[in-house]
């Protein structure tokens, strides 16, 4: 059996730790891994012992999980393959955007050291996934990620979607239906703190979002000043 298939379970854990810490700016704890991977706490405890034994993770006094140098390397390798698979699915195979994460999870373990560089070349050397995440090993991966979410945006401000949470297919369907994708510029027109909602303007229509959903959208300053002026009504 190919090594990447043999190591599928441990690689899933390493990828989850990477996503939590690198992509979302959160500390990795066993309970978060249990929730993210939909596995029981005893299963997480068993895997963490295995990963510690293999010198892929370390736990500090607070039980915070950190990737070792080798663990980071393995995690980046798998995340890179996953995101290249997402690009393949959406740009070449024309799989619906909202289905790409789950489908890529099936493909990532079948991408080898031989096929990966050829896939990267064939896709035109992408630096971001369809959901806005930097692909490890590219120039974008060296840039600091914005950890500001749409839920933190104050009323009257315009922001650009940097990336969206990709691990919830139903949420992705909602984003797809509403046109909430990386690169889109939104203006926050109303924040109702006690209702837990905010209203954004997109292409002359209003979208009401709950704070929990808005917290799954990471934003940055609009890259195009012309787009920014247009979004807030300045000619």
C-alpha positions in Angstrom: 0.0 0.0 0.0 1.4 3.5 -0.8 2.8 5.3 2.2 0.4 8.3 1.8 -2.5 5.9 2.1 -1.0 4.1 5.1 -0.6 7.4 6.9 -4.0 8.8 6.0 -5.4 8.9 9.5 -2.3 10.6 11.0 -2.1 13.1 8.1 -5.7 14.1 8.7 -4.9 15.0 12.3 -1.8 16.9 11.2 -3.8 18.8 8.6 -6.5 19.7 11.1 -3.9 21.0 13.5 -2.4 23.1 10.7 -5.8 24.5 9.7 -6.7 25.5 13.2 -3.4 27.1 14.1 -2.2 28.5 10.7 -5.5 29.3 8.9 -7.7 30.3 11.8 -5.2 31.6 14.4 -6.6 29.2 17.1 -4.8 27.1 19.6 -5.1 23.4 19.0 -6.6 21.4 21.8 -7.8 17.8 21.9 -11.4 18.9 22.3 -11.2 21.1 19.2 -9.7 18.2 17.2 -12.5 16.0 18.4 -15.1 18.5 17.2 -13.3 19.3 13.9 -12.7 15.7 12.9 -16.0 14.3 14.4 -14.2 11.7 16.4 -14.4 10.7 20.1 -12.0 12.1 22.7 -10.5 8.7 23.4 -9.7 8.4 19.6 -8.0 11.8 19.7 -6.0 10.8 22.8 -4.8 7.6 21.2 -3.8 9.4 18.0 -2.0 12.2 19.9 0.1 9.5 21.7 1.0 8.0 18.3 1.9 11.4 16.9 4.0 12.3 19.9 5.8 8.9 19.6 6.6 9.7 16.0 7.9 13.2 16.9 5.2 14.9 14.8 3.5 16.9 17.6 4.3 18.2 21.1 2.0 19.1 24.0 2.9 21.8 26.4 1.8 22.1 30.1 -1.6 23.5 29.0 -2.1 20.6 26.7 -1.8 22.9 23.7 -0.9 20.8 20.6 2.0 22.1 18.4 3.4 20.6 15.3 7.1 19.8 15.4 9.3 20.7 12.4 8.7 17.3 10.9 5.0 17.5 11.7 4.7 20.9 10.1 6.4 19.6 7.0 4.0 16.7 6.7 1.0 18.9 7.4 2.0 21.4 4.7 2.6 18.6 2.2 -1.0 17.2 2.7 -2.6 20.6 2.8 -0.8 21.5 -0.4 -2.1 18.3 -2.1 -5.6 18.9 -0.8 -5.7 22.5 -2.2 -4.2 21.5 -5.5 -7.0 18.8 -5.7 -9.6 21.5 -5.1 -8.1 23.6 -7.9 -8.2 20.5 -10.2 -11.8 19.8 -9.3 -13.2 23.3 -9.8 -11.1 24.5 -12.8 -10.6 21.3 -14.8 -13.3 18.9 -13.8 -15.9 21.6 -13.2 -17.1 20.2 -9.9 -19.4 22.7 -8.2 -17.4 25.0 -5.9 -19.2 24.0 -2.8 -18.5 20.3 -3.3 -14.7 20.7 -3.8 -13.6 20.4 -0.2 -15.2 17.0 0.4 -14.1 15.6 -3.0 -10.6 16.9 -2.6 -10.4 15.1 0.8 -10.9 11.8 -1.2 -8.2 12.7 -3.7 -5.4 14.2 -1.6 -4.0 10.9 -0.3 -3.8 9.6 -3.9 -1.4 12.4 -5.0 2.2 11.3 -4.8 5.6 13.0 -4.9 5.7 12.1 -8.6 2.3 13.5 -9.6 2.2 16.6 -7.4 4.7 18.8 -9.3 3.1 17.9 -12.6 -0.3 18.7 -11.3 0.9 22.1 -10.0 2.4 22.9 -13.4 -0.7 21.7 -15.3 -2.9 23.9 -13.1 -0.9 27.0 -13.9 1.0 27.2 -10.6 -2.0 28.4 -8.5 -1.1 30.2 -5.2 -4.6 30.0 -3.6 -7.3 27.4 -3.3 -10.8 28.1 -4.6 -11.8 29.0 -1.0 -9.0 31.6 -0.7 -6.4 29.7 1.3 -2.8 30.0 0.4 -1.2 26.8 -1.0 1.9 25.8 0.9 5.0 26.1 -1.1 3.9 29.2 -3.1 4.5 32.9 -2.6 1.2 33.5 -1.0 2.0 31.0 1.8 4.8 33.3 3.0 2.4 36.3 3.5 0.7 36.8 6.9 -3.0 35.8 6.8 -5.7 38.2 7.9 -7.4 36.8 11.0 -10.2 39.5 10.9 -13.6 38.0 10.3 -16.7 39.7 8.8 -18.4 39.5 12.2 -15.7 42.0 13.5 -16.4 44.6 10.8 -18.0 47.8 11.9 -21.0 49.4 10.3 -20.3 51.5 7.2 -17.0 49.8 6.3 -16.2 47.9 3.1 -14.1 44.8 3.1 -13.0 42.1 0.7 -13.5 38.4 1.3 -10.1 36.8 1.8 -11.2 33.3 2.4 -14.2 31.3 3.7 -14.5 28.3 6.0 -14.4 25.3 3.7 -15.2 22.3 5.9 -19.0 22.7 6.0 -20.7 21.7 2.8 -24.1 23.2 3.7 -22.4 26.5 4.7 -20.5 26.5 1.4 -23.8 26.0 -0.5 -25.2 29.0 1.3 -22.1 31.1 0.4 -22.4 29.9 -3.2 -26.0 30.8 -3.5 -25.4 34.3 -2.1 -22.2 34.9 -4.1 -20.0 35.1 -1.0 -16.7 34.0 -2.4 -13.0 35.1 -2.1 -12.3 38.4 -3.8 -15.9 39.8 -3.4 -16.2 43.2 -1.9 -18.9 43.8 0.7 -20.2 46.9 2.5 -21.5 46.4 6.0 -24.6 48.5 6.1 -26.1 47.5 9.4 -24.9 45.8 12.6 -27.6 44.7 15.0 -25.5 43.5 18.0 -28.4 42.3 20.2 -30.0 40.4 17.3 -26.7 38.9 16.5 -26.9 39.8 12.8 -25.3 42.1 10.3 -26.4 43.2 6.9 -24.0 43.5 4.0 -24.5 45.0 0.5 -23.4 43.1 -2.5 -24.2 44.1 -6.1 -27.3 46.2 -5.1 -28.8 43.6 -2.8 -28.7 43.1 0.9 -27.7 39.9 2.7 -28.5 39.4 6.4 -26.0 37.1 8.1 -25.9 35.7 11.6 -22.8 36.5 13.6 -21.8 32.8 13.6 -21.9 32.6 9.8 -20.1 36.0 9.5 -17.4 34.6 11.7 -16.7 32.0 9.1 -15.7 34.6 6.5 -12.2 36.1 6.8 -11.7 39.6 5.3 -9.0 42.0 4.3 -8.8 45.5 3.0 -10.0 45.7 -0.7 -7.0 45.3 -3.0 -8.5 47.5 -5.7 -9.2 51.1 -4.7 -11.5 51.5 -7.7 -13.6 48.6 -6.5 -13.6 50.0 -3.0 -14.9 53.4 -4.3 -17.6 51.7 -6.3 -18.7 49.6 -3.4 -19.2 52.6 -1.1 -20.8 54.7 -3.8 -18.0 57.1 -4.6 -17.4 57.9 -8.3 
